[in-house]
Amino acid sequence: MAEIKCSNCAKEYEIDSKLEWKKVKCSNCGNIFILSFPKENNEILEEKLNKIDDKEHFKEDLVEKEEDNVIKPHKLSYILLWSPVLLFLIITIISFFISLPVWLVFLIFTSLIYFWYNIKYKKEEYIITDRKIIFHYWNLFSDNSVEVNLDKVTQVSSILWFIQYKIFWTWNLIVKTAWSDNSIIKFKNINSTMDIYENIQTRMRKNWFHLLKDKLVQTTKPHWLWIVWEIFWKLIANFLIVFVWLWNLFAGISTTSGWNLDFLMIIPVVLFVVIIVLLLVVTYLDLKRRKYEVYTDSIFYTEWFLTKHYSFLPMESVADTENTQSFFSKIFWLHDVVVSSAWSNNKVVFKNMLDWEQMMKNIKYLKDNIIMWEKDILKWEENNKNSLIWYKDKIEKPLDYDKEFKGEYKMSMLKSIVVILPLLLFPPAFLAALIWQVIRVMFTKYIVEESSIEKKFEFLSKKHNSFSVEKITGVIIKQSILDRVLWTCSISFWSIGSGTNIIFSNIKKTEDLEKNILAKVWIKLEEDKKRLPIKFNLFDYLKSIIGSVIFVLFIITIIFIVSVFVPELWNNILIPLWLFFIFIFFIIYIYKIIYYSKFRYIQNISANYLESISWIFFIEKDYVSFRNVKWIKSIKYPLTNTWNLIFNVAWEQVAETKSKKWFIILSNKVKLSFVSNVFDTHKYFDNILNESKIDSSVISTAKQDIWNSIIGFIILGVMISIWVWSITLIASIAVIIFFILIIWLIIWIIKVKYYNFEKDRVLFSSWIIYKKKHTILYNRFNFIEKNQWFINKIFKNWTVKIYTLWSWSVEMLIKNIPNFKEIYDLLKKD
């Protein structure tokens, strides 16, 4: 053990000396610093800290810095394998024997494609520094650059394609970072891939990842029964088609040529058997050589036969675990364990294992204990000296949750049946729904463990979802009128890393249920709470729907003008329409008065979470952790000081279509309406997210380039007006006037927009009818990207994209800014 002292407030800690050079956060003042031993080194550390403005990233001065690793793809491999050049080269050679004009066309086309990809190759570059990976890429219309910090990396894979490796001796490397497809960096066709693979691990260790493989906890491989089953179904699915195709081919040959049919039928059978044997061997060797290794600080897995695949996930990035079991697997007691790393696209699937239960326990234990809380340091040191799994890495501010409470819940059979009673009008549908509801109730369990929330369904197949308490970002408790009668409720949990929620559906609502569940996920209801002032009245409501009111008045005005020429419209349409709108407005307004009353619309703030309660017919209680709020957006109603506040919360939900060909990303959001004094309230929430008072002093400002934004509309307007002018001059003038109005509106919108880059956050503001503000704290940044399209090059500006932590898509788009270099350099700081 050794003593260390906070460089800011001088609070002393006694910590194991094994943790030297680890990042810690002082519980007293929140200062982040590096453990440095022996004690006298703290004086050197303090001297260095005093010279550095950004204390978060001073480790570069304390640890020897490696040279940046600049990597280019292998030229020939890149051009031939990542472009259609090879395909068109073959077609060009073939066309030479067909027709000289056709050959010339394909030769020119192939040359142009080669020229395109040759320039693209020259601009494609990967740079690995001690802090980040930088990816520069290009196409004909744009220059692009992505910078990903190494401390956000969630998975690294090295892939050796058999043919690519044997011909060019090149590999591919894939680096995935937190939560976004856009942040996936692919090193294409590079040499010495395994050296780079190891180098990334080394540099990640300098960025708060352990990755030392301290102790091997478990090694596993796919069970041989699954391998046999997998091969069998591949044969049935793929080779039956090949057999039928070969049979029809040779049958056609025998019919047209008059050859002996029985003799020719032997050929497809022989070919079919040869193909089966070859693919059986290849598939078996590929599946048999898969190996998964769980270490105290990481998960490594290898797949290889012809194509080799090496990959690892740091334990710090593991989000959730899931256990699934198909019908066949259930027969042989085999299970799949799915480990997701920061979002649903980053997964490792441990296929069909017998020791699945131990695997899940190990991973759950390790991912929950890779972070060590300050208050547990001494206790851990004493209790885990001789433990098999002993390693804990990071020291962070503790997340206070109830570790004692455990529970198991079942769905209410009565509620599950009552909700389908309307289907009695369609007896077959009711019977099918009744059977399904009974199966759901009997075979679904909801479990609250010491450090996880879990859902299990086991009937013909098995599915087991587990969310770590540390990764849960929000809790939604809902009760309908029927729930209140039957004393049931539903509880939904949001989690980082999962594309779907865990929902405790129709469970019995006991007196302490909410209190116990919320305490398990960091919410203490007895904490002091401050209530937000809500202001709702007729005038504020009219201002909030002014856009809808203007639209309705516009429609009625048009009908009124028409009624001048057709008087009967006044009595038949206009008066009934007015009465209809007045009636609808009156009903909605009465509903809103009740809904936004102080007894039914309650918005509370505690030190750690937001509580939003609303109800008339349905009761909904939303609880959101401030530590997982990505950004805040506010919308101000005209001529008032009341706004909507929108909190965007990690993570997004992935809603797939039935065909699963595409999916929709749904953000988790909490919206507060008619909040008074919103300017102060918005900044107040940013102070909470920042864990200290926001410094709103402006470092730089950016505005969108006007000409870059309107040039497309100008060209389009000129082209359409010229085309219409050939028909009629009046129509051409009308088109010109229309486009002038559109361009004027665009200029107005651009002029009122601005981006302020403050000391602690980025602020975007705009207004037309409603005034909007959108803020993102710098400590919520994941990575940034810059793009320069063809028109941007003409007007010498760029677009900068900001991606936040736990976000799938871009969260703030700073379009067409002339001072892009200043802004990009400001935002990309580590």
Protein Blocks (a to p, Z undefined) as FASTA:
>chain_A
ZZdddfklopacdddfklgoiacddfklopacdddddfklmmmmmmmmmmpmblmlmmmm
mpccdddddddddfklmmmmmccklmmmmmmmmmmmmomklmmmmmmmmmmmmmmmmmmm
mmgccdddfkbccdddddfkbccdddddfklpfbdcddddfklmmmnopacdddddehia
klpccdehiahklmmmmmmmmmmmmnopaklombafbdcdddfklmmmmmmmmmmmmmmm
mmmmmmmmmmmmmmmnopafklmmmmmmmmmmmmmmmmmmmmmmmmmmgccdddfkbccd
dddfkbccdddddfklpmbdcddddfklmmnopacddddehiaklccddehifklmmmmm
mmmmmmmmmpccfklmmmmmmmmmmgmblcdfbdcddddddfkbgcdddddfklmmmmmm
mmmmmmmlmmmmmmmmmmmmmmgccdddfkbccddddfkbccdddddfklpcbdcddddf
klmmnopaddddddehiabdcddehiacdfklmmmmmmmnopafkbccddddddddfklm
mmmmmmmmmmmmmmmmmmmmmmmmmmmlmmmmmmmmmmmmmmmmmmmmmmmmmmmpmklm
ccdddfkbccddddfkbccdddddfklcfbdcddddehiabdcdddddddddddddfklm
accddddddddehiahkllmmmmmmmmmnopacdfbdfbdcdddfklmmmmmmmmmmmmm
mmmmmmomklmmmmmmmmmmmmmmmmmmmmmgccdddfkbccddddfkbccdddddfklp
fbdcddddfklmmnopaddddddehiabdfbdcehifklmmmmmmmmpZZ
